[in-house]
Amino acid sequence: MIPKLSFLLFCFLVHCQIVENKQTVSPFEQNLYQEWAGFTDADPIHQREMDLSWNKLIQTRDTITAYLKTKDYHPKVKTVVYPFSGIDVLNLFSFFPNCDRYILFGLEDPGFPNKYGELSEKEKSIVKAGIRSLSDHLAGRNYFTYRKMKEETKKKELNGAYPVFVAFLKRMGKEIVDSNEETIQGKGIVYKGFTIHLYDSILKKKESLTYFKIFLIGNEGIEGDGLYEYFSNLGEIGIFTKSAEYLFHGEKRKSFRDLLLKNVSFIVQDDSGFPIRLFPEDSWKRSMYGRYERSWNLSGAVVPEDQPELKTLSQKTNDSILPFPFGYGYLGTKDNRQSAVLVFEKK
């Protein structure tokens, strides 16, 4: 009797696991995701060019993963926020591979729900050309420029970031389980976005990726504005940010910056993220991977704060050159000599 009960219990558990991991998207949607990612033979040009760029991107991911194993690097947070992210999921998952919840925001329209099935073949080709153009753009420098993202995602055929996110996530081996629209109700404004529900067959766990279009003009992060409530309710978080145009330098976005930092315990960034002065040594363990020499005064961007502490930290650490590009250090030298990863961990 006991063996029979054990067998039935085993069958029940297996059945529950299968149901839990069962995809809820339709076969049509699955085929669509495969097409965007360049995993079908129907469009050999798209497939070949996606293969080329993603061979480079996966090499970068593997290089980052191998490099971090040589460091005392142990992010334990389950929720990570990526401000000013664009569509850069590869770096986010490379530095935070074990989170359950990924929350990104940028300036690109969400593009969800997508109406790809209603497009002509010529219009569909424009969508796929935009996806692979952005893929190649990221592979070449390991960050996006706002101009390039706007150029592609503003095209009426692509109509936003959603298809690019899906293609990139599929290329990273993520299974798309479901998608739904997300909104944050602000004062006189609605921040639109979406959540993609994922399953990682290697880690054998469910994940979610949420993206919002959020343009910060400088008065956000005040109680009652929607964003305050949303980000306050996330609990303990990690933050990842790079190539952020120094938008959190100075005091213009102080309220929202303070909101994000209120519950943060682990931060990974380049010098264009949060000023190091916000992380005093008595409260934070501060590490630098790679080398820092200077910040970059970008045309049209916020003027970066002078950060002598970064130079001191770089000299003290005396680390070797990063084996991958990270942040704007690539701009001046076209190599990794001035690429630096900053890791701040709350004590």
C-alpha positions as CSV (number, residue, x, y, z in Angstrom):
1,M,0.0,0.0,0.0
2,I,2.8,2.4,0.9
3,P,4.7,1.9,-2.4
4,K,1.5,2.5,-4.3
5,L,0.8,5.8,-2.4
6,S,4.4,6.9,-3.0
7,F,4.0,6.2,-6.7
8,L,0.8,8.2,-6.9
9,L,2.3,11.1,-5.0
10,F,5.3,11.0,-7.4
11,C,2.9,11.1,-10.4
12,F,1.0,14.0,-8.8
13,L,4.2,16.0,-8.2
14,V,5.4,15.4,-11.7
15,H,2.0,16.5,-13.1
16,C,2.1,19.7,-11.0
17,Q,5.6,20.5,-12.3
18,I,4.5,20.0,-15.9
19,V,1.5,22.2,-15.4
20,E,3.5,24.9,-13.6
21,N,6.0,25.1,-16.5
22,K,3.5,24.8,-19.3
23,Q,3.6,27.7,-21.7
24,T,0.4,29.7,-22.0
25,V,1.2,31.4,-25.3
26,S,-0.3,30.0,-28.5
27,P,1.6,28.1,-31.1
28,F,1.2,31.1,-33.4
29,E,3.0,33.3,-30.8
30,Q,5.7,30.8,-30.3
31,N,6.4,30.7,-34.1
32,L,6.4,34.5,-34.1
33,Y,9.0,34.6,-31.3
34,Q,11.2,32.1,-33.2
35,E,10.9,34.3,-36.3
36,W,11.9,37.5,-34.5
37,A,14.9,35.7,-32.9
38,G,16.0,34.4,-36.3
39,F,15.6,30.7,-35.3
40,T,13.6,29.8,-38.5
41,D,14.8,29.0,-42.0
42,A,12.0,31.1,-43.5
43,D,14.2,34.2,-43.6
44,P,17.9,33.1,-44.1
45,I,19.2,36.7,-44.2
46,H,17.7,37.5,-40.8
47,Q,18.8,34.2,-39.4
48,R,22.4,34.6,-40.6
49,E,22.8,38.2,-39.4
50,M,21.2,37.4,-36.0
51,D,23.6,34.4,-35.7
52,L,26.6,36.7,-36.4
53,S,25.7,39.4,-33.8
54,W,24.6,36.9,-31.2
55,N,27.8,34.8,-31.5
56,K,29.6,38.0,-30.4
57,L,27.0,38.8,-27.7
58,I,27.1,35.3,-26.2
59,Q,30.9,35.4,-26.2
60,T,30.6,38.7,-24.3
61,R,28.2,37.1,-21.8
62,D,30.4,34.1,-21.3
63,T,33.5,36.4,-20.8
64,I,31.6,38.4,-18.2
65,T,30.4,35.2,-16.4
66,A,33.9,33.7,-16.3
67,Y,35.4,37.0,-15.2
68,L,33.0,37.5,-12.3
69,K,33.9,34.0,-11.0
70,T,37.4,35.3,-10.3
71,K,36.0,38.1,-8.1
72,D,34.3,38.2,-4.7
73,Y,31.0,38.9,-6.5
74,H,27.8,37.5,-4.9
75,P,24.6,39.5,-5.5
76,K,21.9,37.9,-3.4
77,V,19.0,40.2,-4.3
78,K,15.9,38.6,-6.0
79,T,14.7,41.9,-7.7
80,V,16.9,44.1,-9.8
81,V,16.1,47.5,-11.3
82,Y,17.8,48.8,-14.5
83,P,17.3,52.6,-14.9
84,F,17.8,54.0,-18.4
85,S,18.1,50.5,-19.7
86,G,17.1,50.6,-23.3
87,I,16.8,47.0,-24.5
88,D,20.1,45.8,-22.9
89,V,19.0,42.5,-21.3
90,L,22.2,40.7,-22.0
91,N,24.4,42.7,-19.6
92,L,21.6,42.7,-17.0
93,F,21.3,38.9,-16.9
94,S,25.1,38.5,-17.1
95,F,25.6,40.5,-13.9
96,F,22.4,39.3,-12.2
97,P,21.8,35.8,-13.5
98,N,19.8,34.5,-10.5
99,C,17.1,37.1,-9.9
100,D,13.4,36.3,-10.0
101,R,12.3,39.7,-11.1
102,Y,13.9,42.1,-13.6
103,I,12.5,45.7,-13.9
104,L,13.8,48.0,-16.6
105,F,12.8,51.5,-17.8
106,G,13.8,53.6,-20.7
107,L,12.6,56.1,-23.3
108,E,11.4,53.6,-25.9
109,D,7.7,52.9,-26.4
110,P,6.7,49.6,-25.1
111,G,5.1,48.3,-28.4
112,F,2.8,45.9,-26.6
113,P,0.5,44.5,-27.7
114,N,2.2,43.9,-31.0
115,K,0.2,43.7,-34.3
116,Y,2.9,41.9,-36.4
117,G,0.4,39.4,-37.8
118,E,-1.5,42.2,-39.5
119,L,1.5,43.5,-41.4
120,S,2.4,42.9,-45.0
121,E,5.5,40.9,-45.8
122,K,7.4,44.1,-46.7
123,E,6.4,45.6,-43.3
124,K,7.5,42.4,-41.5
125,S,10.9,42.6,-43.1
126,I,11.3,46.1,-41.7
127,V,10.5,44.8,-38.2
128,K,13.2,42.1,-38.5
129,A,15.7,44.5,-40.0
130,G,15.2,46.7,-37.0
131,I,15.7,43.8,-34.6
132,R,18.9,42.7,-36.2
133,S,20.2,46.3,-36.6
134,L,19.8,46.8,-32.8
135,S,21.4,43.4,-32.2
136,D,24.4,44.3,-34.3
137,H,24.6,47.8,-32.6
138,L,24.8,46.2,-29.1
139,A,27.3,43.6,-30.3
140,G,29.7,46.3,-31.6
141,R,30.0,48.4,-28.4
142,N,28.2,46.6,-25.6
143,Y,25.8,49.5,-25.1
144,F,23.0,51.2,-27.0
145,T,22.9,54.8,-28.1
146,Y,19.5,56.6,-27.6
147,R,19.7,57.8,-31.2
148,K,19.9,54.3,-32.6
149,M,17.2,52.9,-30.4
150,K,14.9,55.8,-31.3
151,E,15.6,55.4,-35.0
152,E,14.5,51.8,-35.0
153,T,11.8,51.5,-32.4
154,K,10.0,54.7,-33.6
155,K,9.3,53.0,-37.0
156,K,5.6,52.4,-37.2
157,E,6.2,48.8,-38.3
158,L,8.3,47.9,-35.2
159,N,6.2,50.2,-33.1
160,G,8.2,49.9,-29.9
161,A,10.6,47.7,-27.9
162,Y,8.6,44.5,-27.3
163,P,9.7,42.5,-30.4
164,V,13.3,43.3,-29.7
165,F,13.1,42.3,-26.1
166,V,11.4,39.0,-27.1
167,A,14.0,38.3,-29.8
168,F,16.9,39.0,-27.4
169,L,15.4,36.9,-24.6
170,K,14.9,34.0,-26.9
171,R,18.5,34.3,-28.1
172,M,19.6,34.1,-24.5
173,G,17.8,30.7,-24.1
174,K,14.7,32.0,-22.2
175,E,11.3,30.4,-22.8
176,I,8.5,33.0,-23.2
177,V,5.6,31.7,-21.0
178,D,3.3,34.7,-21.3
179,S,3.1,38.5,-21.7
180,N,0.8,41.2,-20.3
181,E,0.4,44.9,-20.3
182,E,1.5,46.9,-17.3
183,T,0.7,50.5,-16.3
184,I,1.7,52.9,-13.5
185,Q,-0.9,55.6,-12.8
186,G,0.8,58.9,-12.1
187,K,-0.5,62.4,-11.7
188,G,-1.9,63.3,-15.1
189,I,0.2,60.6,-16.8
190,V,0.1,56.9,-17.3
191,Y,3.4,55.1,-17.6
192,K,2.9,52.2,-20.0
193,G,4.8,49.0,-20.1
194,F,4.6,45.2,-20.2
195,T,5.7,42.1,-18.3
196,I,7.2,39.1,-20.0
197,H,6.9,35.9,-18.0
198,L,9.9,33.6,-18.5
199,Y,11.1,30.1,-17.7
200,D,14.8,29.3,-17.6
201,S,15.2,25.6,-18.4
202,I,18.8,25.6,-17.2
203,L,18.2,27.2,-13.8
204,K,14.7,25.4,-13.8
205,K,13.0,28.5,-12.4
206,K,10.4,31.1,-13.4
207,E,11.4,34.7,-13.9
208,S,9.7,37.9,-15.1
209,L,11.0,40.9,-17.0
210,T,9.0,44.2,-16.8
211,Y,9.7,47.2,-18.9
212,F,8.2,50.7,-18.6
213,K,8.6,53.8,-20.7
214,I,9.6,56.5,-18.1
215,F,10.9,59.9,-19.0
216,L,12.2,61.6,-15.9
217,I,11.9,65.4,-16.0
218,G,13.1,65.9,-12.5
219,N,10.1,66.1,-10.2
220,E,9.4,62.4,-9.9
221,G,9.7,60.3,-6.8
222,I,7.3,62.2,-4.6
223,E,4.7,60.4,-2.6
224,G,1.4,60.2,-4.6
225,D,3.0,60.3,-8.0
226,G,2.6,56.6,-8.8
227,L,6.3,56.0,-9.3
228,Y,6.9,56.6,-5.6
229,E,4.4,53.9,-4.7
230,Y,5.5,51.4,-7.3
231,F,9.2,51.5,-6.5
232,S,8.7,51.8,-2.8
233,N,6.7,48.5,-2.8
234,L,9.5,46.5,-4.5
235,G,11.2,45.7,-1.2
236,E,15.0,45.1,-1.2
237,I,16.4,45.6,-4.6
238,G,19.6,45.5,-6.6
239,I,20.4,48.1,-9.2
240,F,22.2,47.7,-12.5
241,T,23.0,50.7,-14.7
242,K,25.5,51.6,-17.3
243,S,25.9,54.2,-20.1
244,A,23.3,56.3,-18.2
245,E,24.5,59.7,-19.5
246,Y,25.2,60.8,-15.9
247,L,21.5,61.5,-15.4
248,F,21.7,60.9,-11.6
249,H,24.6,63.3,-11.2
250,G,23.7,66.7,-9.7
251,E,20.5,67.4,-7.9
252,K,17.8,67.6,-10.7
253,R,16.6,64.0,-10.2
254,K,17.5,63.8,-6.5
255,S,14.0,62.7,-5.4
256,F,13.8,59.8,-7.7
257,R,17.4,58.9,-7.1
258,D,16.7,58.8,-3.4
259,L,13.6,56.7,-4.0
260,L,15.6,54.0,-5.9
261,L,18.4,54.0,-3.3
262,K,16.0,53.7,-0.3
263,N,15.8,49.9,-0.4
264,V,18.9,49.0,-2.4
265,S,21.6,46.7,-1.1
266,F,23.7,45.9,-4.2
267,I,24.6,48.1,-7.1
268,V,26.5,47.4,-10.3
269,Q,27.3,50.3,-12.6
270,D,29.8,52.3,-14.5
271,D,30.9,55.9,-13.6
272,S,27.8,57.4,-15.4
273,G,25.4,55.9,-12.8
274,F,25.2,57.1,-9.2
275,P,28.0,59.4,-7.9
276,I,30.3,57.5,-5.5
277,R,29.7,60.1,-2.8
278,L,26.4,58.5,-2.1
279,F,28.1,55.3,-0.9
280,P,30.3,56.2,2.0
281,E,32.9,53.6,3.0
282,D,31.5,53.2,6.5
283,S,28.2,51.9,5.1
284,W,29.2,50.3,1.8
285,K,31.8,47.9,0.5
286,R,33.1,49.6,-2.6
287,S,34.9,47.6,-5.4
288,M,36.2,48.4,-8.8
289,Y,36.8,46.0,-11.6
290,G,39.0,47.3,-14.4
291,R,40.4,50.8,-14.5
292,Y,38.9,54.4,-14.2
293,E,40.8,57.4,-15.6
294,R,38.1,59.9,-16.4
295,S,34.4,60.6,-17.0
296,W,33.1,61.7,-20.4
297,N,31.4,65.0,-21.1
298,L,28.9,63.8,-23.7
299,S,27.1,66.2,-26.1
300,G,23.6,66.9,-24.8
301,A,24.1,64.9,-21.6
302,V,24.4,65.9,-17.9
303,V,27.8,67.3,-17.1
304,P,29.4,64.5,-14.9
305,E,30.4,65.4,-11.3
306,D,34.1,65.4,-10.5
307,Q,34.8,62.2,-8.7
308,P,38.3,62.0,-7.3
309,E,37.3,59.1,-5.1
310,L,36.9,57.0,-8.2
311,K,40.5,57.7,-9.2
312,T,41.7,56.8,-5.7
313,L,39.7,53.6,-5.7
314,S,41.1,52.7,-9.1
315,Q,44.7,53.3,-7.9
316,K,44.1,51.4,-4.7
317,T,42.6,48.4,-6.5
318,N,45.1,48.5,-9.3
319,D,43.1,46.0,-11.3
320,S,43.9,44.6,-14.7
321,I,42.1,45.8,-17.8
322,L,38.6,44.4,-18.2
323,P,38.3,41.6,-20.8
324,F,35.1,43.2,-22.1
325,P,33.9,46.8,-22.8
326,F,31.7,48.4,-20.2
327,G,30.3,52.0,-20.2
328,Y,31.7,55.0,-22.0
329,G,35.3,54.2,-21.4
330,Y,35.2,52.5,-24.8
331,L,34.5,55.9,-26.5
332,G,37.9,57.5,-26.3
333,T,40.1,54.5,-26.8
334,K,38.0,52.0,-28.8
335,D,39.3,49.3,-26.4
336,N,38.8,48.4,-22.7
337,R,41.6,50.4,-21.1
338,Q,39.2,52.8,-19.5
339,S,36.3,50.4,-18.8
340,A,35.4,50.1,-15.1
341,V,32.7,48.2,-13.3
342,L,31.8,49.6,-9.9
343,V,30.2,47.3,-7.3
344,F,28.7,48.8,-4.2
345,E,27.4,46.3,-1.5
346,K,25.7,47.5,1.6
347,K,27.5,46.4,4.8
